[in-house]
Amino acid sequence: MPIAREHDLHRRRLSRNVGVGLTLVAFILLVFGLTIAKVQRGGTIEAFDHSFRPGLAERHERGQGQ
């Protein structure tokens, strides 16, 4: 025979789980929105990946000449 009555503890745990879930969804949407904004801004999206890129070398040389 299963227990049919719901205890107050179950309601509190459910509300906490919903709160944590909504917070997680909000964080994911924030990161996604920032990513979309960065991609839509355009330009080159380059990062340090341990390889030589002539475009960065040219920028560095122009900066040294000034």
C-alpha positions in Angstrom: 0.0 0.0 0.0 1.7 3.2 -1.1 1.6 6.3 1.0 -0.9 8.7 -0.6 -0.6 11.7 1.7 1.9 14.3 0.7 4.0 15.7 3.5 4.9 19.4 3.9 8.5 18.4 3.3 7.7 17.3 -0.2 6.0 20.6 -1.1 9.0 22.6 0.2 11.5 20.3 -1.6 9.5 20.8 -4.8 9.5 24.5 -4.5 13.2 24.6 -3.9 13.8 22.3 -7.0 11.6 24.6 -9.1 13.6 27.6 -7.9 16.9 26.0 -8.6 15.7 24.9 -12.1 14.5 28.4 -12.9 17.8 29.9 -11.8 19.7 27.4 -14.0 17.5 28.3 -17.0 18.0 32.0 -16.4 21.8 31.5 -16.3 21.8 29.4 -19.5 19.7 32.1 -21.2 22.1 34.8 -20.0 25.2 33.0 -21.3 23.4 32.2 -24.6 22.3 35.9 -25.0 25.9 37.1 -24.4 27.2 34.6 -26.9 24.7 35.8 -29.5 25.5 39.4 -28.9 29.2 38.7 -29.3 28.7 36.8 -32.5 26.4 39.4 -34.0 28.8 42.2 -33.2 31.0 40.9 -36.0 34.7 41.3 -36.4 37.2 38.5 -36.0 36.6 36.2 -33.1 40.1 35.0 -32.3 41.6 33.6 -29.2 44.9 32.2 -28.1 45.2 28.7 -29.4 49.0 28.1 -29.6 49.2 28.7 -33.3 50.8 31.5 -35.4 48.3 33.9 -37.0 49.7 36.6 -39.4 46.8 38.9 -38.6 47.8 39.2 -35.0 51.5 39.6 -35.9 50.7 42.5 -38.2 48.6 44.2 -35.5 51.5 43.7 -33.0 54.0 45.1 -35.5 51.8 48.2 -36.2 51.5 48.8 -32.4 55.3 48.7 -32.0 55.9 51.2 -34.8 53.8 54.0 -33.2 
